[in-house]
Amino acid sequence: MWATLHGGPAPGFSTTLLLVYYKGGKGTGSKTRQASCWSPDPHLTTLPDLYGGSEYISALEVFLPDLCTSKRRQMMDTATELTAPAANLEHAESYKSAAAKRVETLGTVRHRHEHTNEIILVPTPSNDPNDPLNWSQGFKYYTAFIICLAMFMCNFLAAGPTIAMVQTAQDFFPDWKKIGLIAAISKVAYFFTSTSLLQGTGNMIWMPLVNKYGRRPIYLISYSIYLICAIWAACTHSYGSFLAARILLGFGAGAAETMAPLSIADIFFLHERGAIMALYSASLVSGVSGGIIIAGLITIKHHWRVIYYVAIALVGATLLLAYLTFPETSYKRNIELDPHGHPTTVVEDQAAGQPIDTPSDEKINTGAHVEAAPGSIPKKKSYAQRLKIFSGTYTEESFWKLFIRPFALILLPPILWCALVQSVTIGFIVAVTSNVASAYSTAYQFKPYQTGLCFFAAIIGAAIGILAGGHLSDIVADFFTRRNGGVREPEMRLPAIMISLVTTPLALILYGVGIQYNLHWICPTIGLALLNFSIVQATNVALVYVIDGYRPIAGEVTLTTMGFKSAFGFLLSFYTNPWIEQSGYLNAYGAMAGISAGILIFWIPLYIWGKRIRHATWQWRVTQFVHWDEDREVGE
């Protein structure tokens, strides 16, 4: 060693070293090559004994000059302080490139083994039986069912009663003949537009609490508010009181909409996430369609307030199921971090035939983390322990940072694009539902329940969208992962959205043309089916894309996209009817078709340059404060 021979570090070298070492569990037959910065005692000239616990470290190799100047740090939990033999100076630059990889990977992970082609579990599960990734597959799917049921019920009462808007207007404005039915309906429309707005923007309050205290307490508190406000709305007869109830109802119902993607990401691995997220997206849109269908059938024989009585029973049952069976899905993971607080990037063993020298712009996270020693495996929690409402805090980030981060995330192009995709799919279904009752009544003389039954087509479209947005998108992503040597990039899912690039504009055109020219009622109804298909397919592909890219802050990412979508839908609901009156159905929905195509086609530049865009924009000065702390790391 240079230090042994010459009594000090090599010329031009600082005392800060890059230690490259081999690490692997005994008996596992696997080794990975890892790197860590360390500043040794300048007077230390001997090599200490290697660590001999449940994991071993050996074959330390190289100095690097001036790699780290601001931090001195011991090695990972299972390592001891070590010195390293000097390396050839000509290799210094290549090791600098390796060190440069140790940054936020932003979704770039090794998903398949380079030689065996087997799927690598991302994130890597711990040996803790309480880790949600270790739950039985059956319980995972049951948990997903509760999540999707909650999502369905959130929109059931938010949108379902719109089918009875005429009856509601006549009830709240007995003198509607004097002021005009259109004026009365316009005032009643505030009941639903305000609910939609609060479903998205109310999460500005909920999400910091979710990230701080976990999912379960916020699910229970928000759904309790939802239930109380549903009872309030069913009983009040004052316009102002009813409007207040609907506003708070949206505030309570919206929390589940943003938490659902987090819970799904908590309990399912990367390769499973697309299909389950498609179920979430389908539940989101089916809540609208199912609510309209059931509400329409109720109004055949009953007063419109019975819609709220039915919803109270269903929401109450969902809350009871969540209270008795839905555990906390947040989990603190012990992720290996480098001296800069970033997840350790693993460079696989060259001796095993796996390359070390990847391009300098490759930032690959294999999801490695330190497993607990066999003697420290926690006991499985009891039923009562799993159902504790509060289970501690999950991050030390300040509430201010948790609150302000979503506002800056919209500046990141991938997240902005995802928000726009949701706006031109979910936002345009808001435009349709705000006008559908009068449209079908005028064109086809349909009664409310008949209009509601047309939304069976929407449920069929959403069901097909589950396959196209979930399983198909997983297949597409896996295909490109194989072609990329087993390394997954979030953008590899994007080609699946080509289907919605066709179906979304087509759906809006069919709806507009059908109503404008009084074509057979099946024409606009097919448009409803295709639009709901696109909502599930396109929004799922886009949302999973950004969650994969910014997984540690998936909650804030979802909040940003959902909040933007809600604000867009709220504004659009005010202008849809005047727009149609001025331009006609064909021109209005034709323009929407063009806008949707113009947004969706941006998947192409994101697919080509998305990785560069993600990493370049992540370093913008204006977005620096949104970077997450170490305790938000989840291993991907």
C-alpha positions in Angstrom: 0.0 0.0 0.0 1.2 3.5 -0.7 0.5 4.6 2.8 2.5 1.7 4.2 5.5 2.3 1.9 5.6 6.0 2.1 4.0 6.9 5.4 1.1 8.9 3.9 -1.3 9.2 1.1 -0.3 9.2 -2.5 0.6 12.6 -4.1 -2.4 14.5 -5.2 -4.7 12.3 -3.2 -6.8 13.5 -0.3 -7.5 11.4 2.7 -11.1 10.9 1.5 -11.3 7.5 -0.3 -13.8 5.7 -2.4 -13.9 2.2 -1.0 -15.0 -0.4 -3.5 -15.7 -3.7 -1.9 -17.5 -7.0 -2.2 -20.6 -7.8 -0.1 -23.0 -10.7 0.1 -24.8 -12.9 2.5 -23.1 -16.0 3.7 -24.6 -19.1 2.0 -26.4 -17.0 -0.6 -23.9 -17.6 -3.3 -24.2 -14.0 -4.4 -21.9 -11.1 -4.3 -22.4 -7.5 -5.3 -19.7 -4.8 -5.7 -20.5 -1.7 -3.8 -18.8 1.7 -3.1 -18.7 4.0 -0.1 -16.8 7.2 0.8 -14.7 7.1 4.0 -12.1 9.3 5.5 -9.4 7.2 7.4 -7.1 8.3 10.1 -4.0 9.6 8.2 -1.7 7.8 10.7 -3.4 4.4 10.2 -1.2 2.2 8.0 -2.5 -1.3 8.7 -5.5 -3.1 7.4 -7.9 -4.1 10.2 -9.6 -7.5 10.3 -12.7 -7.9 8.0 -16.1 -7.9 9.5 -17.3 -11.4 10.1 -21.0 -11.1 10.9 -24.0 -12.4 8.9 -22.6 -10.4 5.9 -19.0 -10.1 4.9 -16.9 -7.5 3.2 -13.6 -8.1 1.4 -11.3 -7.2 -1.4 -11.1 -3.4 -0.8 -9.5 -1.7 -3.8 -9.0 1.9 -4.5 -8.3 5.5 -3.5 -10.0 8.4 -5.3 -8.9 12.0 -5.0 -11.1 14.7 -3.5 -14.3 12.7 -4.0 -16.0 14.1 -0.8 -14.9 17.1 1.1 -17.8 18.0 3.3 -18.6 14.8 5.1 -16.7 12.2 7.1 -18.7 9.0 7.6 -18.3 5.5 8.8 -19.2 2.7 6.4 -22.6 1.0 6.3 -24.1 -0.6 9.3 -22.4 -4.0 8.9 -18.9 -2.6 7.9 -15.9 -1.6 10.0 -13.4 1.1 9.2 -11.0 -0.1 6.5 -8.1 1.2 4.4 -7.5 0.3 0.8 -4.6 -0.5 -1.4 -3.7 2.1 -4.0 -4.9 1.7 -7.6 -3.4 2.7 -10.8 -3.8 6.4 -11.4 -5.0 5.9 -14.9 -8.2 4.3 -13.5 -9.0 7.2 -11.3 -11.2 8.9 -13.9 -13.2 5.7 -14.5 -13.9 5.4 -10.7 -14.9 9.0 -10.6 -17.5 8.1 -13.2 -18.7 5.2 -11.0 -19.0 7.6 -8.1 -20.9 10.1 -10.2 -23.6 7.4 -10.4 -24.4 7.7 -6.8 -27.3 10.1 -7.1 -31.1 9.8 -7.0 -31.8 7.1 -9.6 -35.3 8.6 -10.3 -36.7 5.2 -11.2 -33.8 3.6 -13.1 -33.6 0.1 -11.6 -32.2 -3.3 -12.6 -35.5 -5.2 -12.9 -34.2 -8.4 -14.5 -31.0 -10.3 -13.9 -28.6 -9.7 -16.7 -27.8 -13.4 -17.3 -30.7 -15.5 -15.9 -33.4 -12.9 -17.0 -35.3 -13.5 -13.7 -37.3 -10.7 -12.3 -35.6 -8.9 -9.4 -38.0 -7.8 -6.7 -38.0 -4.0 -6.5 -38.0 -2.8 -3.8 -36.2 -5.6 -2.0 -38.3 -7.0 0.8 -36.9 -7.1 4.3 -36.9 -10.2 6.6 -39.5 -8.5 8.8 -42.8 -10.3 8.7 -44.6 -7.0 9.3 -43.2 -5.6 6.0 -46.2 -5.0 3.7 -44.1 -6.5 0.9 -44.0 -9.8 2.8 -47.8 -10.0 3.4 -49.5 -13.0 1.7 -50.6 -12.4 -1.8 -54.2 -13.0 -0.8 -54.1 -10.4 1.9 -52.4 -7.9 -0.5 -55.3 -8.4 -2.9 -57.8 -8.0 -0.1 -56.2 -4.7 0.9 -56.3 -3.6 -2.7 -60.0 -4.5 -2.8 -60.6 -2.2 0.2 -58.7 0.6 -1.4 -60.6 0.2 -4.7 -64.0 0.0 -2.8 -63.1 3.3 -1.0 -62.2 4.9 -4.3 -65.5 3.7 -5.9 -67.5 5.2 -2.9 -65.6 8.5 -3.0 -67.0 9.3 -6.5 -70.3 7.5 -5.9 -71.8 10.4 -4.0 -69.6 13.1 -5.5 -71.0 12.6 -9.0 -73.9 10.2 -8.8 -76.6 12.7 -7.8 -75.9 14.8 -10.8 -78.3 12.6 -12.7 -81.1 14.1 -10.5 -79.9 17.7 -11.0 -83.3 18.9 -12.4 -85.3 17.5 -9.4 -82.7 18.9 -7.0 -83.0 22.3 -8.5 -86.8 22.2 -8.4 -86.7 21.1 -4.7 -84.3 23.9 -3.6 -85.9 26.6 -5.8 -89.7 26.1 -5.6 -90.1 29.3 -7.7 -87.9 27.9 -10.5 -90.6 28.8 -13.0 -90.1 32.5 -12.2 -86.3 32.5 -12.2 -86.0 29.9 -15.0 -85.0 26.3 -14.7 -81.6 26.9 -16.3 -80.8 29.5 -13.7 -81.9 27.1 -10.9 -79.8 24.3 -12.4 -76.8 26.6 -12.6 -77.0 27.3 -8.9 -77.4 23.7 -8.0 -74.4 22.8 -10.1 -72.2 24.5 -7.4 -73.1 21.5 -5.2 -71.1 19.2 -7.5 -68.4 21.5 -8.9 -67.3 22.5 -5.4 -67.2 18.9 -4.3 -65.0 18.0 -7.3 -62.7 20.9 -6.5 -62.2 20.0 -2.8 -61.6 16.4 -3.7 -58.4 17.5 -5.3 -57.3 20.6 -3.5 -58.3 19.4 0.0 -55.4 16.9 -0.2 -53.0 19.9 0.3 -54.0 19.4 3.9 -54.2 15.6 4.0 -51.0 14.7 2.2 -48.5 16.2 4.7 -50.4 14.3 7.5 -50.3 11.1 5.4 -46.6 11.3 4.9 -45.9 12.1 8.5 -48.3 9.8 10.3 -49.1 7.0 7.8 -52.0 5.9 5.8 -54.4 4.3 8.2 -55.3 7.2 10.5 -56.0 9.5 7.6 -58.1 6.9 5.8 -60.3 6.6 9.0 -60.4 10.3 9.8 -61.2 11.4 6.2 -63.8 8.7 5.6 -65.5 9.6 8.9 -65.8 13.2 7.8 -67.2 11.9 4.5 -69.8 9.8 6.3 -70.8 12.7 8.6 -71.2 15.1 5.8 -73.3 12.6 3.8 -75.7 12.4 6.7 -75.6 16.2 7.0 -76.5 16.6 3.3 -79.3 14.1 3.5 -81.0 15.9 6.4 -80.6 19.6 5.6 -83.0 21.6 3.4 -81.2 24.9 3.3 -79.3 25.8 0.2 -76.3 27.3 2.1 -76.2 24.4 4.6 -76.4 21.8 1.8 -73.6 23.6 -0.1 -71.4 23.6 3.0 -72.1 19.9 3.5 -71.1 19.1 -0.1 -67.9 21.2 0.2 -66.8 19.3 3.3 -67.9 16.1 1.8 -65.4 16.6 -1.0 -62.7 17.4 1.5 -63.3 14.1 3.3 -63.8 12.0 0.2 -60.8 13.3 -1.7 -58.1 11.9 0.7 -58.6 8.3 -0.5 -58.2 9.4 -4.1 -54.6 10.5 -3.4 -53.7 7.9 -0.8 -54.7 4.9 -2.9 -51.6 5.0 -5.2 -49.4 5.3 -2.2 -50.9 2.2 -0.5 -50.6 0.2 -3.7 -47.0 1.2 -4.1 -46.4 0.3 -0.4 -47.6 -3.4 -0.7 -46.9 -4.4 -4.3 -43.6 -4.8 -6.2 -42.7 -2.8 -9.2 -43.6 -5.5 -11.7 -47.1 -5.9 -10.1 -47.9 -2.2 -9.8 -49.3 -1.5 -13.2 -52.1 -4.0 -13.1 -53.2 -3.0 -9.5 -53.0 0.7 -10.4 -55.3 0.0 -13.3 -57.9 -1.4 -10.9 -57.5 1.8 -8.9 -58.1 4.0 -12.0 -61.1 1.8 -13.0 -62.6 2.2 -9.5 -62.1 6.0 -9.8 -64.1 6.3 -13.0 -66.6 3.5 -12.2 -67.6 5.3 -9.0 -68.9 8.1 -11.3 -70.6 5.7 -13.7 -72.0 3.4 -11.0 -73.2 6.3 -8.9 -75.1 7.8 -11.9 -76.6 4.4 -12.8 -77.8 3.6 -9.2 -78.9 7.2 -8.6 -80.9 7.1 -11.8 -82.7 3.9 -10.9 -83.5 5.3 -7.4 -85.2 8.4 -8.9 -87.7 6.2 -10.8 -89.7 5.5 -7.6 -88.1 7.6 -4.9 -87.1 11.1 -3.9 -83.6 12.2 -4.9 -82.6 12.3 -1.2 -82.8 8.5 -1.1 -79.6 8.6 -3.1 -77.9 10.0 0.0 -79.5 7.4 2.3 -78.2 4.6 0.1 -74.7 6.2 0.0 -74.7 6.6 3.8 -75.2 2.9 4.2 -72.4 2.0 1.7 -69.9 4.5 3.0 -70.6 3.4 6.5 -70.0 -0.2 5.6 -66.7 0.7 3.8 -65.5 2.7 6.9 -66.3 -0.3 9.1 -64.4 -2.7 6.9 -61.4 -0.3 6.9 -61.5 0.1 10.7 -61.6 -3.6 11.3 -59.4 -5.0 8.6 -57.2 -2.4 6.9 -53.7 -2.2 8.5 -51.1 0.5 8.1 -49.2 0.1 4.8 -46.4 2.6 5.5 -43.1 1.0 6.5 -39.7 2.3 7.5 -37.1 0.7 5.3 -33.4 0.6 6.2 -32.0 1.6 2.9 -28.2 1.8 2.4 -27.2 5.4 1.8 -24.0 6.9 0.5 -22.3 9.9 2.2 -24.6 12.3 0.3 -27.7 10.6 1.6 -28.5 8.9 -1.7 -29.5 5.2 -2.1 -26.4 3.0 -2.7 -25.9 2.2 -6.3 -24.7 -1.3 -6.7 -22.2 -2.2 -9.5 -22.3 -6.0 -9.9 -19.3 -8.3 -9.6 -17.1 -8.3 -12.7 -15.7 -11.6 -11.7 -19.1 -13.1 -12.1 -19.2 -11.9 -15.7 -21.2 -8.8 -15.0 -19.8 -5.4 -16.2 -18.7 -2.7 -13.8 -18.0 0.1 -16.2 -21.4 1.3 -17.3 -21.8 4.6 -19.1 -21.3 7.6 -16.8 -24.9 8.8 -17.3 -26.4 5.4 -16.1 -27.7 5.7 -12.6 -29.0 2.3 -11.6 -30.5 1.3 -8.3 -30.8 -2.4 -7.7 -32.9 -1.8 -4.6 -30.2 -3.2 -2.3 -30.5 -2.6 1.4 -29.1 -4.0 4.7 -31.1 -7.0 5.9 -31.6 -7.4 9.6 -29.4 -10.0 11.3 -31.3 -13.3 11.9 -31.3 -12.7 15.7 -33.0 -9.3 15.2 -36.0 -10.3 13.1 -39.0 -8.6 14.7 -42.0 -10.6 15.9 -45.1 -10.6 13.8 -47.6 -8.0 15.2 -50.8 -9.2 16.7 -54.2 -8.4 15.2 -54.7 -5.5 17.7 -51.2 -4.1 17.1 -51.7 -4.1 13.3 -55.0 -2.2 13.7 -53.6 0.6 15.9 -54.8 3.9 14.5 -51.5 5.7 15.1 -48.2 3.8 14.7 -45.7 6.6 15.0 -44.1 9.0 12.5 -42.6 8.0 9.2 -40.5 11.1 8.3 -38.6 13.9 10.0 -39.4 16.3 7.2 -41.1 19.5 8.3 -44.7 20.1 7.7 -43.8 23.2 5.7 -41.6 21.2 3.3 -44.3 18.5 3.0 -46.9 21.2 2.3 -44.9 23.3 -0.2 -43.3 20.4 -2.3 -46.4 19.7 -4.5 -46.6 23.2 -5.7 -43.0 23.0 -7.1 -43.4 19.5 -8.5 -45.7 20.8 -11.3 -42.6 22.5 -12.8 -41.1 19.1 -13.6 -42.1 18.2 -17.2 -43.1 14.5 -16.6 -45.4 15.5 -13.7 -46.8 18.4 -15.6 -47.6 16.1 -18.6 -49.2 13.5 -16.2 -51.4 16.3 -14.8 -52.4 17.4 -18.2 -53.2 13.8 -19.3 -55.5 13.5 -16.3 -57.1 16.9 -17.1 -58.0 16.0 -20.7 -59.4 12.6 -19.7 -61.0 12.9 -16.3 -61.5 16.7 -16.8 -63.5 16.1 -20.0 -65.7 13.4 -18.4 -66.6 16.2 -15.9 -67.7 18.3 -18.9 -69.8 15.4 -20.2 -71.5 14.6 -16.9 -72.3 18.3 -16.2 -74.3 18.3 -19.4 -75.3 14.7 -20.0 -78.8 14.8 -18.5 -80.0 17.8 -20.6 -78.1 16.4 -23.7 -79.9 13.1 -23.7 -83.2 14.6 -22.6 -83.1 17.1 -25.5 -81.8 14.8 -28.2 -83.6 11.5 -27.2 -86.2 12.6 -24.7 -84.6 10.2 -22.1 -85.7 10.2 -18.5 -83.0 10.4 -15.9 -82.9 6.7 -15.2 -82.6 6.0 -19.0 -79.6 8.4 -19.2 -78.1 6.7 -16.2 -78.4 3.3 -17.8 -76.2 4.5 -20.7 -73.4 4.6 -18.3 -73.2 0.8 -18.3 -71.2 1.4 -21.4 -68.8 3.5 -19.3 -68.3 0.6 -16.9 -67.6 -1.8 -19.8 -65.1 0.7 -21.2 -63.4 1.0 -17.8 -63.2 -2.8 -17.4 -61.5 -3.2 -20.7 -59.2 -0.3 -19.8 -58.0 -2.3 -16.8 -56.3 -4.8 -19.1 -55.0 -2.2 -21.5 -53.8 0.2 -18.9 -52.5 -2.4 -16.4 -51.5 -5.8 -17.7 -50.7 -4.6 -21.2 -48.6 -1.7 -20.0 -46.7 -4.1 -17.7 -46.0 -6.3 -20.8 -44.8 -3.3 -22.8 -42.6 -2.1 -20.0 -41.1 -5.6 -19.5 -40.5 -5.9 -23.3 -38.4 -2.8 -23.4 -36.7 -3.8 -20.1 -35.5 -7.0 -21.7 -34.2 -5.1 -24.7 -32.3 -2.8 -22.3 -30.4 -5.6 -20.6 -32.8 -5.9 -17.7 -32.6 -2.3 -16.6 -36.0 -0.6 -16.2 -36.6 3.1 -17.0 -40.0 4.6 -16.1 -40.4 5.7 -19.8 -40.6 2.1 -21.0 -44.3 2.0 -20.0 -45.2 5.0 -22.2 -45.7 3.3 -25.6 -48.8 1.6 -24.2 -50.6 5.0 -24.2 -50.7 5.0 -28.0 -54.1 3.3 -27.7 -55.6 6.3 -25.8 -54.1 8.7 -28.3 -56.7 7.2 -30.7 -59.6 6.4 -28.4 -59.8 9.7 -26.5 -60.3 12.1 -29.4 -62.6 9.5 -31.1 -64.7 9.3 -27.9 -65.2 13.0 -27.7 -66.0 13.3 -31.5 -68.6 10.5 -31.3 -70.3 12.1 -28.3 -70.4 15.6 -29.9 -71.5 14.4 -33.4 -74.1 12.0 -31.9 -75.8 14.7 -29.8 -75.4 17.5 -32.4 -77.1 15.5 -35.3 -79.4 13.4 -33.2 -77.8 10.2 -34.3 -78.8 6.9 -32.7 -78.3 7.1 -29.0 -75.7 4.3 -29.2 -73.3 6.8 -31.0 -72.7 9.1 -28.0 -73.0 6.1 -25.7 -70.1 4.4 -27.4 -68.3 7.7 -27.0 -68.9 7.4 -23.2 -67.4 3.9 -23.2 -64.3 4.9 -25.1 -63.8 8.0 -23.0 -64.0 5.9 -19.8 -61.6 3.4 -21.4 -59.2 6.2 -22.0 -59.5 7.5 -18.5 -58.4 4.1 -17.0 -55.8 3.4 -19.7 -54.1 6.7 -20.2 -54.2 8.1 -16.7 -52.9 4.8 -15.3 -50.0 4.7 -17.7 -49.1 8.3 -17.0 -49.6 8.1 -13.2 -47.5 4.9 -12.8 -44.9 6.5 -15.0 -44.3 9.4 -12.6 -44.7 7.3 -9.5 -42.0 5.0 -10.8 -39.8 8.0 -11.5 -40.3 9.8 -8.2 -41.3 6.9 -5.9 -40.1 8.3 -2.5 -42.5 11.3 -2.9 -45.3 9.4 -4.7 -47.8 11.0 -2.4 -46.8 14.6 -3.4 -46.6 13.5 -7.0 -50.2 12.1 -6.9 -51.4 15.2 -5.1 -49.9 17.5 -7.7 -51.6 15.7 -10.6 -54.9 15.2 -8.8 -55.0 18.8 -7.6 -54.3 20.2 -11.1 -56.9 17.9 -12.6 -59.5 19.0 -10.1 -58.9 22.7 -10.7 -59.1 22.1 -14.4 -62.3 20.2 -14.1 -63.8 22.9 -11.8 -63.1 25.6 -14.3 -64.3 23.5 -17.2 -67.6 22.8 -15.6 -68.4 26.5 -15.5 -67.7 27.0 -19.2 -69.1 23.8 -20.7 -72.7 24.8 -21.1 -72.0 28.3 -22.4 -69.4 26.9 -24.8 -72.0 24.4 -26.1 -74.7 27.0 -26.4 -72.3 29.3 -28.4 -70.5 26.7 -30.6 -72.7 23.6 -30.5 -71.9 20.1 -29.4 -69.8 19.2 -32.5 -67.5 22.2 -32.3 -67.1 22.1 -28.5 -66.3 18.4 -28.2 -64.3 18.5 -31.4 -62.1 21.1 -29.8 -61.7 19.0 -26.8 -60.7 16.1 -29.0 -58.0 18.1 -30.6 -56.7 19.3 -27.2 -56.6 15.8 -25.8 -54.6 14.5 -28.9 -52.2 17.4 -28.5 -51.5 16.5 -24.9 -51.3 12.7 -25.3 -48.9 12.8 -28.2 -46.2 14.2 -25.9 -45.5 10.6 -24.8 -43.2 10.4 -27.8 -40.6 13.1 -26.8 -40.9 11.9 -23.2 -40.1 8.3 -24.3 -37.1 9.5 -26.3 -35.7 12.2 -24.0 -37.6 11.5 -20.7 -34.6 10.2 -18.7 -32.5 13.2 -19.6 -35.4 15.5 -18.8 -36.0 13.9 -15.4 -32.4 14.2 -14.3 -31.8 17.7 -15.8 -34.9 19.2 -14.3 -34.3 17.6 -11.0 -31.1 19.7 -10.7 -32.9 23.0 -11.4 -32.3 25.5 -8.7 -36.0 26.2 -8.4 -36.7 22.6 -7.6 -33.8 21.9 -5.2 -36.0 22.3 -2.1 -38.4 19.5 -3.2 -35.6 16.9 -2.9 -36.5 14.3 -0.3 -34.8 13.5 3.0 -33.0 10.2 3.7 -35.9 8.8 5.7 -38.2 9.0 2.7 -36.2 6.4 0.8 -38.0 3.2 -0.1 -35.4 1.3 -2.0 -36.2 2.2 -5.6 
